[in-house]
Every structure is written in C-alpha cells, then in structure tokens.
C-alpha cells in the first residue's frame, strides 16, 4: 500500500477516472490513473507505468488531503509560515461572523478552536503528520493519540468581527513523557497581544484508552521542534478543588451529541467549556468578560455519558479600600448583596473593576469513582461595552 506522497517527487500530472458503478470511496485502482493525460492501463511505453504497477491502490483521502511528507516553510492556503529559526509556526486568520457573539467580539470557544487549528497546521507543515488527529507517523505506528491534560488561557482583549490576527505557536518538553504547546494571539494591525495560552499534552493508546509513555521513535520525531520559551510562566500550578453536589449552580443531564465528537471519537475539549460557562448566571455573562480560564482534564467523555456541570463562585474576595466581603452576607450571582447596595449609592463606584472567580467541575453522572472529566477555574472582569 503506497501513499500519494510516494508520487509527489515525480514531475507528472495525475488525474483520476473510474466507473461509478464500481466506485469505492476509499480506494482507486491505479489501472484507471491517467499520467499526463495518458491512461497507464493502455500505455506500455511510459517509463513510470512499470513502477506504478507494483502499487495496488492510492487512497482517495490521501489525494484529497495531500499531507506534506517533508517540512514546508510556507502554506499559502492557510496563510501560515514557519518561524522561530525553523521550528515555530505563525498563521494569519480573519475573525469570521460565526466566531463572534452578540457583542461582536470573538467567543472563547472560537479562540480555543483557533488554538487547536493552528496547532494541527503546525504539525501539518512539519512533514510529521500522519492521517491521525495531529498524530505523527511514529504515533500511528504505536497506535497512539494526543490528549490534553491541562490548558490555561489568559485574555487581555477580545478581537472583533473582521479583525486580522497573527497566531504564533510552538512546542517544548514537559517532563519525560509530555509535551507543552504555547500560543500568542496578536492584532496584525497594531501588534498588541490579545491572548496567550499554554497547554500540556500526553499520549494515549487509541485501543486501550490508557496513557502511554512516549516511545523513543516519537521522541526523535518531535524533540528537534522543541523551544525553551513560554507564553505563560507558571511558577506554582494553582490547585483547583473538586466540587460536590452542594455547588451553588448546577446543570444536569447534559448529553453529548454526535457533533460534539472529534476524530478520536471522544468529546472535544472545546465542548467542555460551553458546558462550564452555561452554569454561570446570565447577568454575569452579559456584564462581564472572561479574562482567564484554567482547565485540568481527568478523563474522556464518550457519546453515551451523561454529564453534570457544577459551578461555585468564590466568596472571599477583597473589595475597595480593604473592605473584605463578608462570607455570611447573602450572595446574589456571585456578588455580595451589601457591596451591590453600596455601589448603587456611589460608595464603591469602582467595585465593577473587581474580578470574579468561579470553580467548575464536569463529571459523569451516576459514577462513584473516576467520575471527573475536567476541573476548571474562570476569572471575569467588568465589560467596558466597547470592543
């Protein structure tokens, strides 16, 4: 079985034609391939014909994807290029209408999708990508896939509809068996850094769904791409506590849809964020914007799982002039009721600048052990109401 890349080195034009009645969507017989407009089946004078007869099929998927087998430095289709001395990646993107919310700024889900897409495109240009979801050739050989174990995103400013962004991404080592991937998102017009992100990835066996050590073959593939550089510096990882059923806000009976599954047949990590944010009251979402999110992934979520989303507001914040928020004071949507009254009377005019923090948990319903999918922590600030 050969891949389309085997033919990429020859100066020939390949065109497919086949009988629709015998059409196989996954395979094309080489007897129907035309080389430079001539059928290889009926031509015996072509020097390439004898070489091609030893190959049974070329996958249509491979032809359509045309995954590079060698390192590429510029991708005109995706407006991407290799940077950082040949190992980092930069992609230019335009914020589309379906990537923004009611306030015309990009949603957090769209940001996370852009991070995922640029990461995959980085692997694409490296020449290491197999036909897996970001998996290298060595990973496919050992039946391994990437899974994210931790992600942190810091947002200073949200891009607006139609804005052109530059997204830089690069990878580095994380312990002996993990990999770190970082991103920077900046305005192409001003150069201002809108957001930064860091993540940790480990390998999982596709069949057993168990975490795996990094094979030396895979390490040899990806280690030359490692950079000693961090978008977010974390001296001490923040501990996120596990919530229980006494959490202030809860959504039950969340059922994954087929559209929530990715190519690895589990719920994509971006979908988890939607379930988390939907537990926060609308009054908070309308008046505040997320400035930070930390996610700790614990286990997969499959299509048959029923999920609970728990959310608990922090109640020990510090208000203006050193006035501490009274834990005994009744809380409304994460605010101190007393503080809201004071603010309304002008005593705490800048209270809106105080940040709100929430702890989150997604878990499988009905399981007593190993029920955690992901723990999270979100931080919010008052919106300025101007993009």
N, C-alpha and C positions, 0 to 999 in steps of 0.2 A: 504494500500500500504506500503510495507516494503522496506527497502534498503538492499543492500548486506551487509552493515556493521552490520546488525542485526545478521547475521550468523557468523560473524568473531570471536566470542568468543567461538564457539564450535569446538572441535578437529575433524572436519570432512573434507573430500575431496569432492568438488562439481565439477561435470562435466556436461556440457550441451549437449543435443542431441535433435534434433527436425526434423519434417518433412519439407523439403524445400518447398514443395508446399503450406504449410500453414504458411510459415515463416513471422513473424512480426519483423522487425528490431529493434523495441523498447521494445518488451516485450517477455518474455519467461515463459510459463506456468510451475509451479512447478511440474506438473504431469510428466514432462519429465526430471526432475533433477535426476541425479544419485548421491547417497550418498555413499562414499567409494566403488564405483563400482556397487552398487545395485540400481535398479530402485525404487524410492519411490512410484510409482504408483502401482507396482505389489507386494510390500512388506508390510505386515501388522505387522511384528514383530519388526520393528525399533521403538525405543522409540521416535526418532526425528520426525517420519512421522506424528504423530498426531499434533505435534506443527507446522509443516510446512503447514498442510492442511488449517490452518486459514489464510495463506498468499496467496494472489491471484497471484501476479507476482513479479519478480525481474527484474529491468531494466538491459538490456544488457550493457548500457552505464555505470551504476554503477559497474558492474562486471569488465568491461574493465579498468575503471579509478581506482577503488579500493581506493577511497579517505579516508584517515585515519579519524576515528571518535574520536580518543584520541590523545593526544600530543605525537609526535615522537621526538626522540633525535638524530637519525642518519638516513640519507637517502642514502643508498648505490648506488641506481640507479642514483641519481643526484649529488652524491658526496657532500652532504650537511650535516650540523650538527647545532644543537642549541648551542649558546654561550651566553655570557653576563649574566651569572647567570641563564640561562634557558629561556631567552626571546628574545635574538638576534639570527641572523642566518648568517652562513657562508657557501659559496658554492665555490667549486673549478671548474674552467672551462678552457677549452683549446680553443684558438683562431683558428677558422676554416678557410679554404681557402676562403669560400664565405663571410667571415666577414671582409675582408681586401680590400683596394683599390689598385690602380696602384703602390703606393709606398710601398706596403707590410705591411702597418700599418692598424690597425683596424679603420673602419669608425665611424663617430659619430652616425649614425643610428644603427650600431651594438652595440655600447656602450649603447644606450638608450634601445635597445631590451634586452640586458643583465640585465639592471636595472629592467625592467618590469618583466622579467622571474624570477629573484631571489626574487622579492617582492611577486610574486604569490606562489613561492615554500615555502617562509616563512609562508604564510597563510596555505598552504597545510600541513606543518608539525605541525602547531599549533593545528590541530584537529577541527578548527572552520570553515573550508571551506565547503560551500555547493556546488551545481553544477553551481553556477554563476561565473562570471569573477572576482574572488577574493572576492566575497561576502560571509559573514558569514551566519550561519543559521538564526540568528535574522534579518539580512538584507533581506534575501529571504522571510521571513515571512511577512515583511512590504513592499515587492516589491521594494527594494532599491538597487542601484548600486553605486560603487565608480566612481567619476570623478576627474581628477587632475585640480587644479585651478592655480597652479604656480609650476615651476620647474627651478632649477639652477644647472648647471653642470660646474665644473672647471677641466680642463685637464692640467696636468703638462707634461705628457709624454704619447705617444700613444703605446700600446702594439703591438707586431709584430706577424705575422703568426706563429703558433705553440707554442706560449708562454703560459705558465700556469699561471692563475690568481687566486687570492682569492678575493671574493667579500663579504663584510660584509654589512648587512642591519638591520635596527631596526626602530621602530616606537615610536612616542611620541604624546602628546596632542598638538593641535593647536587651541587655543580658546576653545569655549564651544562646537562647533559642527563640528570641523575639526580634521584631523589627519595629523601629519607630518611624512614623511618617509625619512630617510637618507641612504646614501651608501658610502662605501670606496672601491676603487679598487686598489689592490696592486699586485706586482710581487711575485709569490710564491718562486722564486729563490732568489731574493735579499731583499724582504720585502719593497721595495720602493713603496710609494703610487703614483700611476699613475693619479688617478682621484678621485674627491669627488663630491657628489651630494646631494641636498636636495629638497624636494617637499612638497606641501600641497594638501590634498585631502578632498573633501566634498561629501555628499551623494545626489543622485538624484533619484526621483521616476521613476521607469522604464516605467510606463504607461503615466504619465502626463508630463514627462521630465522636471519637476520643481525641484529646490533644496529643500532639506528636512532637518529638524532638526534631530539630532541624537537621536533615541529612547533610553530610559534608558536600554532596553534589550540589545541593541547593545553595548552601553557604558560598560555595565557589562561584555560583552564578551571580548572586546579589551583593556579596561583600565589596566588589570593586565599585559599586554605586553608592556606598555609604559616605555620608558627610558628617563631620563633627560640628553641627550647628543646630540650634534650637529656636523655634519660633516663640515658644513659651517656656520660660525657665521655672521649673518646679523643684524647689529645694526639699520640701517635705510634702508628700501627697496628702491631700485633705481626706480625712476619713468620713465616709458617708454612712450614717447609721441605718439599720434596717427598720422600716416602719412596720407597725402591726395594724390590725383591723380597727384600732381606735383613732386612726388618722382622720383629720378634720374633713377632708374631701376624698371621695371615692367614686370611681366608675366601675361597674361590674359587667360581667358577661360580654366582654369585648371578644369578638370572633374574627380571626384573620380571614381576609378574602384572598381569592386566587391572585388578584392583582397586587397583593402585599408580598408575595413570594419573589425571591430573586433567582438567579441561575443556579444557586447552590441549594435550592428547594427549602429554604427557611425564610422566615420573615426578615426583610431587610432592616438593618439597624435604623435607617431614617424613619421608618414607620413607627418605631417605638416612641420617638419624640412627639409625634402627633398625639398618641395616646396619653403621654405625660401632660402635655400642655392643655389638653381638653379638660383636665381636672381643675385647672385654675379658674376662678370666677371671671365672668365676662367683664366685670367692672375693672378688674386689674389688667386684663389683656387689652382693653380699649384705651386705658390711660397710661400704660407702661410699656416699655420695650425691654426685651431680654438683652442683657449685657454679657452674661456668662452662663455656660452650661457644662457640667462635668457628668460623664456617663461611665459607669462601671458595669460591664457586661458579665453576666454569670452563667447563662446557659442559652441554648437555642429556643426558639419558639416555632412550632410547626403549625401546619394548616388546621389541625384538629384540636389545638389547645384553646381553652377558654381563659381569658386574661382578666385580671383585676388591676386597675391603676389607682394607686394611693398617693395622696399629696398632703403634706403637713407644712404650714407656714412657720417660720422662725418667730418666736415671741420674745426674744431677749435683745432686741436691737437697742441702739442708743440714739436718742433724739438730740435736737439742737440744744446748745448750752449745757450739755452734760446731763440733761433730764433723762433718766432711764425709763424705759417703757415698763409699766407695772404688769407683771405676769398675771396678777389677779384681775386686771381690768378686762372687761369683756372685749373680745376681738371680733371685728367685722371684716371678713375677707382679708385677713392678714394685717389690718390696720388696728392700732389702738383707738378705741372709740373716744377716749379722753383727748388724745392727740388730734383727732379729726375736729373735735369741737374747738380746741384751742386754735387750730389752724384757721378754722372758719371765722374766728374772731380776730385774726390778724396777729396772734401771739407767736405763731410758728409759721410765718409766711414761707419759709424755705424748707418746711417739712417734706414737700414734694420731691426734694433732691435726695432724700434718704432712700437707700436701696432696700428692696425687699428680697428675702431669700426663702426658697421653698426646698424641701426634701421630697424626693419622689421614689416610688417603687412600682415596678411592674412585676407581677408574679402569676404563676399558673394557678388557677382556681381548683381547689379540691385536693391538692397535694400537701402532705405534711412535711416532706423533706425535699431539698433541692428544688424548691419552688420558685426561687428568684430568677427572673430574666435579666433585669437591669436595675441598678440603683442610680439615682440621679440627684443633682443639685443645680438649681437655677437661681440666678440673681437678676433683679429687674430694677430699672430706674424710670423716673417720670418721663413721659414723652415730651418733646419740645413742640410737637404738632407742626413741624416744618421739616421736610425730608432732608 
